[in-house]
Amino acid sequence: MPDIPLDRYGRILAGENEGYFIRIHFDAEVTHGYYVFLVDDIDSPTDGGDYWVMDMAELANMFHGSEWRIEWL
């Protein structure tokens, strides 16, 4: 699996949530896990959600299971 950029937006081109934007944030201060933020529009979101995973292995499994193909911006 290629490196997953942190704190950078990407557009989901294929897989679950196709057309949404994604951003991964490492929460070093509190949970020591990774937040996955999804929004339908970067500037003015009207839909989206978030997920939390405990480590990079779980994050990689999430990417694999979602079959995401992402264009990082």
N, C-alpha and C positions, 0 to 999 in steps of 0.2 A: 504494500500500500504506500502511495506517495505521502510525503509529509503533509500534515494538515496545518495550514496557516492559522495563527491565533490573532484575534482582534482585527480581522480583515474580512470585509464582505465578499461573498461569492454569490453567483446566481446559479440556482439548481436548474440544469438543462434537461435532466432526465432522472427518472426514479420517483419516489414519493415526494410530494410537495413541489413538483415541477413548476417552474416559473417563480418560485419564492426566492428570497434572498436569505442567506445563512451567514452567521458569524459565530465563531467559537471563542470563548473566553475562559482562561485558566484562573480559577478563584484561589489564588495562593494564600490569601489572608484568612478566609473563614473555613471553607469546606475542603480545600486542597483538591477539588475535582474540577470538572469542565462543564460549563454551561453552553448549551447549543441554542442560539436564538434564531427564530425563523420569522420573517415578516414578508408581507406581500408587496411592500413598497418601502424603499429606504427613507425617502423624504417625508412621506405622509402615510404611514402604515394604518390600515384599517382591519387587518387580520394577521394572525400569527400565533406564536406560542413559544415555549421554551422547554428544554429538557436538561437534566443533569446526569452526568455519568461520573463514576469515581476515579477513573484513570484512563490513560491513553489506549490501553487494550480494549476497554469497554467502548471508548469512542470509535476506535477502528471497527469494532463489531457493529456498532450503530450505522456507520457509513456503509459497511458491506451489506447489512440487512436492508437498508433503505434503497440500495442500488443507486445511490446518488452519483451523478456526473456533474461536476461543478466547474464553472468558469470563475476563477478567483479574480476579483477586481483590484 
